[in-house]
Each structure stands twice: as C-alpha cells, then as structure tokens.
Amino acid sequence: MKPNSKLFDKIRIRPDAEDELREQFPPCEWEGCDQPGPYKAPKGRGREGQYHQFCMDHVRHYNKSYNYFAGMGDEAVAAYQKDALTGHRPTWSVGVNRWGQAQPQAARRKGEAWTETVHDPFGMFHGARAASAQTRIEEPKRKVSSATQKALDTLGLDIEATKVEIKARFKMLVKRHHPDANGGDRSTEERLRQIIQAYNYLKTAGFC
C-alpha cells in the first residue's frame, strides 16, 4: 500500500487517544461535526490572531478555500502588498521632525503631562510626581517573530503559553503521532517531524 494512499485518511486513532483529544481540545467548529478540534485555522482579514478549531478533515477543507484577500479589489490588494514591505508600519520622509514642527505651547503641555504621570521616586526629573495606580502603564503584550508564531501554531498553542504548557503539549503530541503508539503506522511521521522541529526551535529561542 502506498504511504500517500487516501485509505490512510480513514484510519482512526485508538479510542483512549481520542478521549484524550476530547479532553484537551474544544469540539470541531464545523457544523455537524462531533470530533475534537485540535487544529487552528485563521478566521480571516480583520480578525488577525483569532482562530477556528477544526478536526483534521475539516481544517484541510477550510484551508483549501481560504483566501485572505476575498472581497478586496485589485487596488486594495496592491496597497496591502506595498504596506507589507514595511511590516504595515507608518513611514516618514527623511528629515521630517514631527515633534519639532509642533507648536511650542503644545509641546510644553505634553511635557507637563508627562511629568505629572511618570514614576520618579528619586526626584531625578525635577517636579515629576509618582504615578498613581490609575495612571500606571500596563505591561505590553508579548510579541513574537513569525517563526515563533509558526512553531506555536504547529503545537496548537498561542503566544501566552507557558513553558510547562509547551512541554506538556509536546509530550502529548509525540505520544499521539509516534509509530510505536499507533501499531507501527507511519502515516503521521511527517506531522511528528514538524512537531519535533517546532519544539526544538522554541527550546532554542528560550520559550521552554
């Protein structure tokens, strides 16, 4: 039998592993499907960072028809591709100093507002007051590279995953896809290789 035979898609995992999947993941979001949904699929433009949860069959079906630019005209697609060259960050001409062009009075008010909220327990900024609990700046959300995001997606995790969660998910996925745990079936070896590579990358990057 060829390893890429469609018959492999019909092979079911052992019952106890399927129960474990149901405990670990929400049900597949595909209408009428009662399988667990361990695989993430993006919800589309305007909902970046949000994902559907599907089973293997339905995430494949969803990905075949997924089009991020659906509903956009040619000019809008071209503009998006142009902005992608700078990571969709704003750019300015060389030599432009927006702060220097601001009115002195507005700049002074901005400076005064800063000294009223900055946390300065040692008085180093002359006149600044300690920030209250209401004005304290919240910590920025964790940012990751595209390679790190891809590795997390491979393991079915988000950017808030802890080291313990990453290690636990890795062990569970290896146990599920290893040929020894599937009666010698090697149809998921490629998936196992991707999981190991993703975990090794996260480990090297200090995430686990």
N, C-alpha and C positions, 0 to 999 in steps of 0.2 A: 504494500500500500504506500502511495506517495505521501510524504510528510505534509504537502500542501493540499491534500485532499479535503473536499468540503465535508467529508464524514467526520473530520476532527472537530468541526464546529458544533457537532451534535453531542459530543462526549460530555457527560455531566461529571462534576466533581463529586467526591464521596459525600454521603449525607451529613456526616458530622462537620465537614468543612463548610458545607452550605449553611448549616445552622450558625456556624461561627461568623460567616459573612453577614447574615441577617442581624446578628447582634452588634457587629462592628459598623455597619453602614445603613443609611436610610433606604427605603424601598425605591426601586426604579421609578422615575417620574413619568415614564412613557405610559400613556393611557391604556389601561387594561393589563399591564404587566405586574406580576406579583413577585418578581425576582429582586434580590438585593441590588442596590445601585452603587458599586464601589468606584465607578469611573466618572470623571468630571468632564463636562463639555461646556464651553463658554456660552453665555446667554446672548451675546451679541453686542453691537455698537451701542454706546450709551449706557451699557451695564457692565463695563470692564471690571474685572475682579469678582464677578458673580458667575456661578456655575450651576448647571443642571447635574443631577446624579442619575446615571443610567447603568443598566447592565451591559455586558459586552456586546450583545447583538444590537441593542438599540443605540449605543454610543457610536457604533460603526455606521449605522443607518443615518444617524443625525449628522455625523461628520461628513458624509458623502454629499449632503445637500446644504451644508453650512456655507454661508457667504457673508463675510463681514461687511462688504460694500453693497449688500442688497438694498435697493431703493435709492441709492445715490447716483446722481448724474455724472457724466464723464468729467465735467469741470470740477465737481466736488471731490471725485476720486483723485484727480491730478493734484488738487490743492492739498489733500491729505498726504499723498506721497511726497510732495515737496516739503511739507512740515515734518514728515518723518525723518528727513535728513538731519534735522537738528533736535530730534527727540521730542518734537512738539513743544519746544521751549521758545519763549519770545527772544527775538534778536534785535539789536540796535546797530546803527551805523557807527563806524569808528569815530571817536572824538565827541560823541554826544554825551553830555553830562546832565541827566535829567534833574539831579539834585541841585547842581549849580544854576540851572535855569529857573528853579523855583523862586518865588518871591521871598525876600529875606524875612518878612514877617511870618509867613507860613512856616519857614524853616525854623524860626525861633520857637513858634508854638509847638512844633514837632519835637524839638529838643527838650522843651519844658515838660511835655507829656512823658517823654522817656525818663527824665529824672524823677518823675513822680511815681513811676511804677517799677523801676529797676531795683533788684535786691542788692543793697550796698551796706552790709553790716559794719564795715570798717571805715565808711565815710570817704572812700577813695575818689568818688566822683563829685564831691563838693555840692551838697544840697540834695542829693538823691535820697529818697526815703525807701525803707524796706517795703517790698511789695506785699500786699495783703494776700490772704488765701484766695480771695475772689479774683485778683489780677495776676496770680502766678501762672506762668505759661505752662501748658501741658506738654509732656514729652512727645516728640514727633513719632509717628508710626514707623515701624521697622521697614526699611527699604532694602530690596534685594535685587541682584542682577537678573538678567533674562535667563542665564544658565542656571542660577539657583532656583528661579521660579519653575523652570522646566523640570529640574530634579525633584522639587517638591510635588509637582503635578504628577510625575511618574509614580510617586509613592502615595498619591491621593491625599496630600496634606496641604494646608495653607501656610502663609508666612508667619503665623503666630504659633506654629507647632514648636513644642519644647524638645530638648534633647531626648528626654525619656520617651516622648510620643514618637519621635523619629525612629529610635531604636526598636521600640515595640512594634511599629508598623512594618519595619524592615524584616524583623524576625517572622512576623506573621505571613508576609508575602512570600518570603523564601520557602517557608514550610508549605505554603499552598501550591507553589509552582514548581518545586523541586521534583524531578522524575521519581526519586525514591518514595515520595509521598503520594505519587499518582500511579503506582503499579508499573513503573518503568516507562510511562508515557512521556515522550519528549516533545510533544506538540507545543508546550509553553516554554521551551528553553530560551527562545528569543526574548520573551517577556521577562524571564528570570535574569537574563544578561542585562537588560535595561534597568531592572531594579537594583542589581548589584552595582552597576556603574553610577546610578543616581546616588546611592547611599555613600559610595566611596568619594564622590565629588563633595557631598555635603560634609562628610567627615574631614576631608582635606580643607574645606572652607571654614571649619570650626563650628559647624551647626550641630554636630553630635560627636 
